[in-house]
Amino acid sequence: VCISSLSSSLFAKENLNRMSERQLNLYDRLINEPSNDWDIYYWATEAKPTPAVFENDVMAMLREFAKNKNREQRLRQPDLEYLFESPR
């Protein structure tokens, strides 16, 4: 599993159900427009500067998630059942 895919799927599980429609659109754009998934990883980990077009609150959320302040083990992608759960 690509580390970028792993991070984005775990981020999605934790955040999608509480994002506004505007944030969902920004997230959709972020994961679909860049031609290289590694770019998203580098931006989220602040290894490379985020292009202005993707610099928004969703990118800030992804950067915060990438810091993993709670030191959670993130070794595998989540099951997809979360896509069918009711919003909290």
Secondary structure, DSSP 4 states (H G I P E B T S, - for coil): --HHHHHHHHHHHHHGGG--HHHHHHHHHHHHSSS-HHHHHHHHTTSSPPPGGG-SHHHHHHHHHHH-TT-----SPPPGGGGGSPP-
